[in-house]
Amino acid sequence: MTALEELREGLVIVPEHGHILPVWDTRGFHGEHLLFFDRHLDLKHVPAVDCEALAALRGRPEDLAAEGRRLPFREPGHGRYGLDDFLYPALAGNWLASVCWVVPGEAGHDPARALLDALSLVPHVGHQVMDTFRREPWGARATLPVGSVSCTGLDALGPAVLDTVTAVDLDLDFFVDSDGQADHTVAAVLAALGNDPAAYGSWTGSMSVSSGFVPQRSADALARQWADALHTELRTPPAETFTRHADAAVPERGLAAAALGVPVGPAELERLWEEELSAFGAQGATLRAVLDAQAGRVDEAIAGVGRARALGARASWPAYVGGLAAMRAGRHADALELFPLCTDDISDTLDAHAAILEIICALRAGRARLAVEQARRALHVIPLHRDVAGLLDRAGRRAGDRAAQHDAQQHAKALAEVWDGR
């Protein structure tokens, strides 16, 4: 019996949320209706080629686990899904038929806004969301190209939602934030679920400690509380359970520095490069460029992006962070060289946000016609986002393009119906 096969029963809480997909496969998930407690909706667009490749691995959880990204950025050859987007291929591959996201805290009092906010930067889903979005007494729902998504708050849970649920998943960041401040208790959640754990076929969750969302002490205590409340065995497999490659090592110091966001000085970065990052090829070069960008060293970041791309990386992460640094320095022409490296293929949420910033930079650089072209493209890819129509209108005014202004105003009216209406 493999380590994954031992996760068929009990409460399984994995290290990071992307690890949960092979657990669901081990448990034979097929068309499940998931109740998803999480501070974030881990649903970003995943290209069809990746979703199809993952679906072909149904029944092979070890192979499925090997496709998980081990680095928090998208680089060729390093996985097809990760901790922030696994719900999309889970729906596309019919492990799940629907996801009902239970959003914590104050956001749970306006689940319609929470759902729209979460989906507005997801590429290639906005048109269908605009057509299908509906408010309900308990929250809101919409249909995506890969399945159904809805959102509610803890206080609104009732038969209209719970009667269809076949599995429950709990990211422990639903209960506490990164500072350990509590939003909800295990007892309150279990009460909202009817105090009948057996009514739901599967219980899983995520610690979310290494990603920085939950303090270790809080995660350990919450996991044990849940196992006790469910009267079941707690299984907390290590991260190594979900990878089988000899190259599973990651540049831990570089990743930690990037996650902290504290500027790293040139001398310290040079030491980090010599002691760790240089051994990781394209990924190390990518991280070095990110750290230069986070420290505001725009020229070094631009050069670093070039080196990373020459080594085979897409380098969209440092291009994005470098573009932000260039914007802050008023170097909009440089930002217009960096953001297109993110928007050459708008798939990730980061790409979508870069597309918006690219329009803003074009306007600030006096390139109104480019701004119109990019705003029209963004309107097609992320039509649900509230800023894009206004940017197209502004670009149209600058460029003297009345057709662009008209289209922007019409789209703004359609958006208002979704965000403020039905």
Secondary structure as the mmCIF struct_conf table of DSSP 4:
data_model
#
loop_
_struct_conf.conf_type_id
_struct_conf.id
_struct_conf.beg_label_comp_id
_struct_conf.beg_label_asym_id
_struct_conf.beg_label_seq_id
_struct_conf.end_label_comp_id
_struct_conf.end_label_asym_id
_struct_conf.end_label_seq_id
TURN_TY1_P TURN_TY1_P1 ALA A 3 LEU A 4
HELX_RH_3T_P HELX_RH_3T_P1 GLU A 5 LEU A 7
BEND BEND1 ARG A 8 GLY A 10
STRN STRN1 LEU A 11 VAL A 14
BEND BEND2 PRO A 15 GLU A 16
HELX_RH_3T_P HELX_RH_3T_P2 HIS A 17 HIS A 19
HELX_RH_AL_P HELX_RH_AL_P1 ILE A 20 THR A 26
TURN_TY1_P TURN_TY1_P2 ARG A 27 GLY A 28
BEND BEND3 GLY A 31 GLY A 31
STRN STRN2 GLU A 32 PHE A 37
BEND BEND4 ARG A 39 HIS A 40
HELX_RH_AL_P HELX_RH_AL_P2 ALA A 48 ALA A 55
TURN_TY1_P TURN_TY1_P3 ALA A 56 GLY A 59
HELX_RH_AL_P HELX_RH_AL_P3 PRO A 61 ALA A 66
TURN_TY1_P TURN_TY1_P4 GLU A 67 GLU A 67
STRN STRN3 GLY A 68 GLY A 68
BEND BEND5 ARG A 70 PHE A 73
TURN_TY1_P TURN_TY1_P5 PRO A 76 GLY A 77
BEND BEND6 HIS A 78 HIS A 78
BEND BEND7 ARG A 80 ARG A 80
STRN STRN4 TYR A 81 TYR A 81
TURN_TY1_P TURN_TY1_P6 LEU A 83 PHE A 86
HELX_RH_AL_P HELX_RH_AL_P4 LEU A 87 ALA A 92
TURN_TY1_P TURN_TY1_P7 GLY A 93 ASN A 94
BEND BEND8 TRP A 95 TRP A 95
STRN STRN5 LEU A 96 VAL A 102
HELX_RH_3T_P HELX_RH_3T_P3 GLY A 105 HIS A 109
HELX_RH_AL_P HELX_RH_AL_P5 PRO A 111 LEU A 119
TURN_TY1_P TURN_TY1_P8 SER A 120 LEU A 121
BEND BEND9 VAL A 122 VAL A 122
TURN_TY1_P TURN_TY1_P9 PRO A 123 HIS A 124
HELX_RH_AL_P HELX_RH_AL_P6 GLY A 126 THR A 132
STRN STRN6 ARG A 134 GLU A 136
TURN_TY1_P TURN_TY1_P10 PRO A 137 TRP A 138
STRN STRN7 GLY A 139 LEU A 144
TURN_TY1_P TURN_TY1_P11 PRO A 145 VAL A 146
STRN STRN8 GLY A 147 THR A 152
HELX_RH_3T_P HELX_RH_3T_P4 LEU A 154 ALA A 156
BEND BEND10 GLY A 158 GLY A 158
HELX_RH_AL_P HELX_RH_AL_P7 PRO A 159 LEU A 162
TURN_TY1_P TURN_TY1_P12 ASP A 163 THR A 164
STRN STRN9 ALA A 167 ASP A 171
HELX_RH_3T_P HELX_RH_3T_P5 LEU A 172 PHE A 174
TURN_TY1_P TURN_TY1_P13 PHE A 175 PHE A 175
STRN STRN10 VAL A 176 VAL A 176
TURN_TY1_P TURN_TY1_P14 SER A 178 ASP A 179
STRN STRN11 ALA A 182 ALA A 182
BEND BEND11 ASP A 183 ASP A 183
HELX_RH_AL_P HELX_RH_AL_P8 VAL A 186 ALA A 192
TURN_TY1_P TURN_TY1_P15 LEU A 193 GLY A 194
BEND BEND12 ASN A 195 ASN A 195
HELX_RH_3T_P HELX_RH_3T_P6 PRO A 197 ALA A 199
BEND BEND13 TYR A 200 GLY A 201
STRN STRN12 TRP A 203 SER A 206
TURN_TY1_P TURN_TY1_P16 VAL A 209 GLY A 212
BEND BEND14 PHE A 213 VAL A 214
HELX_RH_AL_P HELX_RH_AL_P9 GLN A 216 LEU A 230
TURN_TY1_P TURN_TY1_P17 HIS A 231 HIS A 231
BEND BEND15 THR A 232 THR A 232
STRN STRN13 LEU A 234 ARG A 235
HELX_RH_3T_P HELX_RH_3T_P7 ALA A 239 PHE A 242
TURN_TY1_P TURN_TY1_P18 ALA A 246 ASP A 247
HELX_RH_AL_P HELX_RH_AL_P10 GLU A 252 LEU A 260
HELX_LH_PP_P HELX_LH_PP_P1 VAL A 262 GLY A 265
HELX_RH_AL_P HELX_RH_AL_P11 PRO A 266 GLU A 275
TURN_TY1_P TURN_TY1_P19 GLU A 276 GLU A 276
HELX_RH_3T_P HELX_RH_3T_P8 LEU A 277 PHE A 280
HELX_RH_AL_P HELX_RH_AL_P12 GLY A 281 GLN A 294
TURN_TY1_P TURN_TY1_P20 ALA A 295 GLY A 296
HELX_RH_AL_P HELX_RH_AL_P13 VAL A 298 ALA A 310
TURN_TY1_P TURN_TY1_P21 LEU A 311 GLY A 312
HELX_RH_AL_P HELX_RH_AL_P14 SER A 316 ARG A 328
TURN_TY1_P TURN_TY1_P22 ALA A 329 GLY A 330
HELX_RH_AL_P HELX_RH_AL_P15 HIS A 332 LEU A 338
TURN_TY1_P TURN_TY1_P23 PHE A 339 PHE A 339
HELX_RH_AL_P HELX_RH_AL_P16 PRO A 340 THR A 343
BEND BEND16 ASP A 344 ASP A 345
BEND BEND17 ASP A 348 ASP A 348
HELX_RH_AL_P HELX_RH_AL_P17 THR A 349 ARG A 364
TURN_TY1_P TURN_TY1_P24 ALA A 365 GLY A 366
HELX_RH_AL_P HELX_RH_AL_P18 ALA A 368 VAL A 381
BEND BEND18 ILE A 382 ILE A 382
TURN_TY1_P TURN_TY1_P25 PRO A 383 LEU A 384
HELX_RH_AL_P HELX_RH_AL_P19 ARG A 386 ALA A 399
TURN_TY1_P TURN_TY1_P26 GLY A 400 GLY A 400
HELX_RH_AL_P HELX_RH_AL_P20 ARG A 402 ALA A 416
HELX_RH_PI_P HELX_RH_PI_P1 GLU A 417 GLY A 421
#
